[in-house]
Amino acid sequence: MAAGAKAAEYGMEARAPIAAAVLRSLQKFDPHHLTQEAAAGQELAAALEAAMGAGVVMRSDLGPMVNEDAVLAIILERASISADALNVVPCEATAALGMLLLADHGILTVNTHGQPGARVSLRLKPTLDALASVGGVSAVVDAVDDCITKVADIVTDENAMKTLILGDFA
């Protein structure tokens, strides 16, 4: 049982259709696309850094990351409240931000589409198609700013935060 679970974790249980899909993906791989997307990610990181301040935005190879503690601090500043007056933890702040980015702007984040156990920081890994579909780098920066303000507006309302993060199941 444990050996089978570990094998599945390493992808050793790939069935024929999955293996065929992997092969087709590898056959279509073009490193130029990855280079373009990495450049777009760096452009987005620079724009977010200009908007959020130096030292707030970290960069991965494919795009910007904002630590969950920094996201919560920005939300608290916007809401003009102290951390002592709040029952929200950093991962809830980034989850709420991710949900609004998706619902209001169609922007996917690791928070809404990452794997279980993934980091809870705000991470954006833009593809060229995705950037174009939301209006470009400046539109993404504006969307992040807009959604931070929306989270700040409800961050003290426990029911609103629960509903935003969990939907009607809250």
KEMAR-264692 format. One record per residue (C-alpha): residue number from 1; chain; x, y, z. Coordinates in nm, 3 decimals, always signed. Layout:
! residues N
SITE   seq   mol         x         y         z
SITE   NUM     A         X         Y         Z
...
//
This chain:
! residues 170
SITE   seq   mol         x         y         z
SITE     1     A    +0.000    +0.000    +0.000
SITE     2     A    +0.269    +0.254    +0.099
SITE     3     A    +0.486    +0.155    -0.199
SITE     4     A    +0.190    +0.201    -0.435
SITE     5     A    +0.113    +0.543    -0.291
SITE     6     A    +0.477    +0.650    -0.330
SITE     7     A    +0.481    +0.520    -0.690
SITE     8     A    +0.166    +0.721    -0.770
SITE     9     A    +0.327    +1.026    -0.610
SITE    10     A    +0.619    +0.995    -0.850
SITE    11     A    +0.387    +0.949    -1.148
SITE    12     A    +0.465    +0.584    -1.199
SITE    13     A    +0.101    +0.492    -1.233
SITE    14     A    +0.049    +0.673    -1.561
SITE    15     A    -0.209    +0.492    -1.763
SITE    16     A    -0.181    +0.468    -2.143
SITE    17     A    -0.399    +0.775    -2.224
SITE    18     A    -0.204    +0.985    -1.974
SITE    19     A    +0.127    +0.865    -2.113
SITE    20     A    +0.009    +0.949    -2.468
SITE    21     A    -0.095    +1.298    -2.357
SITE    22     A    +0.245    +1.352    -2.193
SITE    23     A    +0.418    +1.241    -2.512
SITE    24     A    +0.210    +1.479    -2.726
SITE    25     A    +0.279    +1.765    -2.485
SITE    26     A    +0.651    +1.698    -2.500
SITE    27     A    +0.640    +1.681    -2.880
SITE    28     A    +0.474    +2.024    -2.894
SITE    29     A    +0.707    +2.183    -2.637
SITE    30     A    +0.883    +2.494    -2.763
SITE    31     A    +1.135    +2.650    -2.522
SITE    32     A    +1.075    +2.988    -2.689
SITE    33     A    +0.722    +2.995    -2.539
SITE    34     A    +0.864    +2.933    -2.192
SITE    35     A    +1.119    +3.211    -2.241
SITE    36     A    +0.843    +3.452    -2.351
SITE    37     A    +0.626    +3.361    -2.054
SITE    38     A    +0.918    +3.403    -1.815
SITE    39     A    +0.979    +3.751    -1.959
SITE    40     A    +0.610    +3.837    -1.920
SITE    41     A    +0.625    +3.714    -1.560
SITE    42     A    +0.922    +3.940    -1.490
SITE    43     A    +0.741    +4.235    -1.650
SITE    44     A    +0.439    +4.167    -1.427
SITE    45     A    +0.663    +4.136    -1.121
SITE    46     A    +0.824    +4.473    -1.197
SITE    47     A    +0.485    +4.638    -1.243
SITE    48     A    +0.349    +4.490    -0.920
SITE    49     A    +0.663    +4.598    -0.737
SITE    50     A    +0.617    +4.954    -0.865
SITE    51     A    +0.258    +4.952    -0.741
SITE    52     A    +0.308    +4.770    -0.409
SITE    53     A    +0.649    +4.899    -0.309
SITE    54     A    +1.003    +4.773    -0.312
SITE    55     A    +1.068    +4.458    -0.115
SITE    56     A    +0.706    +4.339    -0.119
SITE    57     A    +0.716    +4.145    -0.444
SITE    58     A    +0.948    +3.848    -0.480
SITE    59     A    +1.026    +3.693    -0.816
SITE    60     A    +1.022    +3.333    -0.925
SITE    61     A    +1.147    +3.229    -1.266
SITE    62     A    +0.795    +3.258    -1.407
SITE    63     A    +0.638    +3.546    -1.218
SITE    64     A    +0.571    +3.747    -0.906
SITE    65     A    +0.503    +3.623    -0.556
SITE    66     A    +0.380    +3.824    -0.259
SITE    67     A    +0.421    +3.661    +0.079
SITE    68     A    +0.093    +3.596    +0.260
SITE    69     A    +0.205    +3.805    +0.561
SITE    70     A    +0.272    +4.100    +0.328
SITE    71     A    -0.069    +4.059    +0.164
SITE    72     A    -0.240    +4.065    +0.503
SITE    73     A    -0.034    +4.369    +0.611
SITE    74     A    -0.140    +4.558    +0.296
SITE    75     A    -0.504    +4.463    +0.357
SITE    76     A    -0.481    +4.579    +0.720
SITE    77     A    -0.327    +4.908    +0.610
SITE    78     A    -0.606    +4.962    +0.355
SITE    79     A    -0.869    +4.879    +0.614
SITE    80     A    -0.698    +5.105    +0.869
SITE    81     A    -0.709    +4.838    +1.138
SITE    82     A    -0.452    +4.660    +1.350
SITE    83     A    -0.381    +4.289    +1.342
SITE    84     A    -0.506    +4.268    +1.703
SITE    85     A    -0.858    +4.359    +1.588
SITE    86     A    -0.872    +4.074    +1.339
SITE    87     A    -0.950    +3.702    +1.341
SITE    88     A    -0.813    +3.649    +0.989
SITE    89     A    -0.487    +3.465    +0.931
SITE    90     A    -0.258    +3.527    +0.631
SITE    91     A    -0.373    +3.223    +0.432
SITE    92     A    -0.734    +3.341    +0.457
SITE    93     A    -0.633    +3.684    +0.327
SITE    94     A    -0.462    +3.537    +0.020
SITE    95     A    -0.746    +3.288    -0.033
SITE    96     A    -0.997    +3.575    -0.032
SITE    97     A    -0.777    +3.775    -0.267
SITE    98     A    -0.743    +3.477    -0.501
SITE    99     A    -1.119    +3.418    -0.505
SITE   100     A    -1.189    +3.781    -0.595
SITE   101     A    -0.923    +3.787    -0.865
SITE   102     A    -1.087    +3.481    -1.019
SITE   103     A    -1.449    +3.590    -0.978
SITE   104     A    -1.410    +3.954    -1.076
SITE   105     A    -1.126    +3.943    -1.328
SITE   106     A    -1.084    +3.582    -1.443
SITE   107     A    -0.731    +3.572    -1.303
SITE   108     A    -0.614    +3.232    -1.183
SITE   109     A    -0.375    +3.216    -0.890
SITE   110     A    -0.207    +2.932    -0.711
SITE   111     A    -0.447    +3.006    -0.424
SITE   112     A    -0.749    +2.899    -0.625
SITE   113     A    -0.592    +2.640    -0.855
SITE   114     A    -0.279    +2.515    -0.680
SITE   115     A    -0.219    +2.170    -0.553
SITE   116     A    -0.307    +2.076    -0.196
SITE   117     A    -0.022    +2.178    +0.029
SITE   118     A    +0.096    +2.449    -0.211
SITE   119     A    +0.228    +2.774    -0.065
SITE   120     A    -0.038    +3.024    +0.030
SITE   121     A    +0.142    +3.334    -0.093
SITE   122     A    -0.009    +3.528    -0.382
SITE   123     A    +0.162    +3.379    -0.687
SITE   124     A    +0.099    +3.471    -1.046
SITE   125     A    +0.251    +3.271    -1.330
SITE   126     A    +0.113    +3.440    -1.638
SITE   127     A    +0.093    +3.292    -1.981
SITE   128     A    +0.092    +3.526    -2.278
SITE   129     A    -0.264    +3.423    -2.367
SITE   130     A    -0.384    +3.479    -2.011
SITE   131     A    -0.225    +3.824    -1.989
SITE   132     A    -0.383    +3.926    -2.318
SITE   133     A    -0.726    +3.795    -2.214
SITE   134     A    -0.737    +4.020    -1.905
SITE   135     A    -0.598    +4.328    -2.078
SITE   136     A    -0.224    +4.306    -2.017
SITE   137     A    +0.015    +4.367    -1.731
SITE   138     A    -0.137    +4.696    -1.617
SITE   139     A    -0.484    +4.537    -1.602
SITE   140     A    -0.351    +4.260    -1.375
SITE   141     A    -0.187    +4.518    -1.145
SITE   142     A    -0.512    +4.716    -1.134
SITE   143     A    -0.707    +4.396    -1.062
SITE   144     A    -0.479    +4.304    -0.771
SITE   145     A    -0.516    +4.657    -0.631
SITE   146     A    -0.895    +4.648    -0.675
SITE   147     A    -0.927    +4.310    -0.506
SITE   148     A    -0.703    +4.405    -0.215
SITE   149     A    -0.938    +4.698    -0.153
SITE   150     A    -1.241    +4.467    -0.170
SITE   151     A    -1.087    +4.226    +0.081
SITE   152     A    -0.999    +4.522    +0.306
SITE   153     A    -1.364    +4.629    +0.293
SITE   154     A    -1.486    +4.295    +0.433
SITE   155     A    -1.187    +4.167    +0.631
SITE   156     A    -1.354    +4.233    +0.968
SITE   157     A    -1.679    +4.063    +0.864
SITE   158     A    -1.623    +3.697    +0.949
SITE   159     A    -1.934    +3.577    +0.762
SITE   160     A    -1.846    +3.770    +0.446
SITE   161     A    -1.494    +3.629    +0.451
SITE   162     A    -1.623    +3.274    +0.503
SITE   163     A    -1.871    +3.309    +0.219
SITE   164     A    -1.609    +3.457    -0.012
SITE   165     A    -1.358    +3.179    +0.059
SITE   166     A    -1.590    +2.881    +0.098
SITE   167     A    -1.894    +2.990    -0.101
SITE   168     A    -2.240    +2.899    +0.016
SITE   169     A    -2.103    +2.604    +0.210
SITE   170     A    -1.976    +2.833    +0.487
//
